[in-house]
């Protein structure tokens, strides 16, 4: 499963993820040459609920909250 997720992340974002590590039930730490990123992969929330969470998290990041920047890629559905 990790190999498939890694393949999909590389295809979607084109960042060249070299490794992923499960951090929580739905959160993966992704290693790249550019640094570490986190990917949240879930299927128990609606697409609209997830978009709302991403928008709010991005708002907090822009307000200098200690959160990671969000990489948006046309809100991809897999």
C-alpha positions in Angstrom: 0.0 0.0 0.0 2.8 2.4 0.8 4.4 1.9 -2.6 1.0 2.7 -4.3 0.6 5.9 -2.2 4.1 7.0 -2.9 3.5 6.4 -6.6 0.3 8.4 -6.6 1.8 11.3 -4.6 4.7 11.6 -7.1 2.3 11.5 -10.0 -0.1 14.1 -8.5 2.5 16.6 -7.1 5.6 15.9 -9.1 7.9 16.7 -6.2 9.8 13.4 -6.2 8.9 11.9 -2.9 11.5 9.4 -1.9 9.9 7.9 1.2 6.7 8.0 3.2 6.1 7.1 6.8 2.8 6.6 8.5 2.5 9.1 11.4 -1.1 8.7 12.4 -4.0 6.7 11.0 -4.4 9.1 8.1 -1.3 11.3 8.1 1.9 10.4 6.2 5.3 12.1 6.5 6.8 12.4 3.0 10.5 12.9 2.5 11.9 14.8 -0.5 15.1 16.6 -1.4 13.3 19.8 -0.7 12.4 18.7 2.9 9.5 17.0 4.6 5.9 17.3 3.7 2.8 15.7 5.3 0.0 14.1 3.3 -3.4 13.4 4.8 -5.2 10.6 3.2 -8.8 9.8 4.3 -12.0 8.4 2.9 -14.4 9.0 5.7 -15.2 12.6 5.1 -16.9 14.1 2.2 -14.9 16.0 -0.4 -16.5 19.3 0.6 -15.7 18.7 4.3 -12.0 18.1 3.3 -11.9 21.2 1.2 -13.3 23.2 4.1 -10.6 21.8 6.4 -7.9 22.6 3.9 -9.1 26.1 3.4 -9.2 26.8 7.2 -5.8 25.2 7.7 -4.4 27.4 4.9 -6.0 30.5 6.5 -4.3 29.7 9.8 -0.9 29.2 8.0 -1.3 32.6 6.3 -2.0 34.1 9.7 1.4 32.9 10.9 0.0 30.0 12.9 2.7 27.3 13.5 1.4 25.0 10.7 2.9 23.5 7.6 2.1 25.2 4.3 -0.5 23.3 2.3 0.4 22.1 -1.2 -2.8 22.4 -3.3 -2.9 20.5 -6.6 -6.3 21.3 -8.1 -8.0 19.4 -5.2 -7.3 16.0 -6.7 -9.7 13.2 -6.0 -8.1 9.7 -6.2 
